[in-house]
Amino acid sequence: MKRLLNTLYITGKNRYLSLDGENVVISEQQEEIGRVPLHNLQGIVTFGYTGASPALMGACAERNIELTFMSGNGRFLARITGEVKGNVTLRKQQYRISENPEESIKLARNFITGKVYNARWILERAARDYPLRVDAELLKQKSGILYQSLDSIRKCDTSARLLGLEGEAASVYFSVFDELILQQKEEFYFRERNKRPPLDKVNAMLSFAYSLLAGMCGAALEAVGLDPYVGFYHTDRPGRISLALDMMEELRAVMADRFVLTLINRRIVKGSDFIQKENGAVVLNDSGRKAFLNAWQERKQEMITHPFLNEKLEWGMVPHAQAMLLARCVRGDLEEYPPFFWK
């Protein structure tokens, strides 16, 4: 149970929500484990399938408190809202911004600033923590290039230019990604980023992690009332969750790339956990996928301190925190969207 920006998050899978007077009561195995006054809340997000009482649903609808249901894995299921709700206004403003290049670029460059900042931090940390096992000078050189690109990104005023700067930064970062693989070098290597299909084990895991992360971001955006299909950086395309891909950019390195490196360097996955298909695609087999997903769920439960909110929360809650901050920025409650700068 966690309150964040006036939203109550229920992360236990076997917790039931009910109403007692003006309070939401959280129970597990028919025992009360907490209660929160409704008047303090703007939203409730619950993960799992145990559910909520009809009385609580009605009370939330009457008081315009969003009640959002997510699966235990973080997939959006449904949202209950009252007769009058600000989501229509929020989405209208989102659509207006998406159609205005001058407004869109302000958000887009913050997403990419976060992406490059976090990628640079990963290189800096590797050079600091493993100076005898990596080419520290090379990592610092590439980190310096990324640092210089941050200034250009912050000043960028066109999406085409921003796309070019992002591509250059990604090329610099991935050019030394193989240096970050410290174990199982005979089985796991990285030459270049490839996808559709991934052609090696590292790219296979990166693609899988990015897919999971995109789903988390899409669900978080749904939960706060934003349209995950209308982005500010990624262009609209039928069936593409463009805004989720926007928000995912700043989280790729710290939530997906670091996770994949951990799986390799801690030998959680092995070379035998993969198969190669006839078209050359490399994918996880059943045992590898199980090990991957188990570790992913464990990582989501690890606690961190959010760098902007300065509150402790689980890694799995980071997309939800960023989605709430983005919604506040779109509504005009925040002057600028704060990217997730991990340290």
Disulfide bonds with the S-S distance in Angstrom:
none
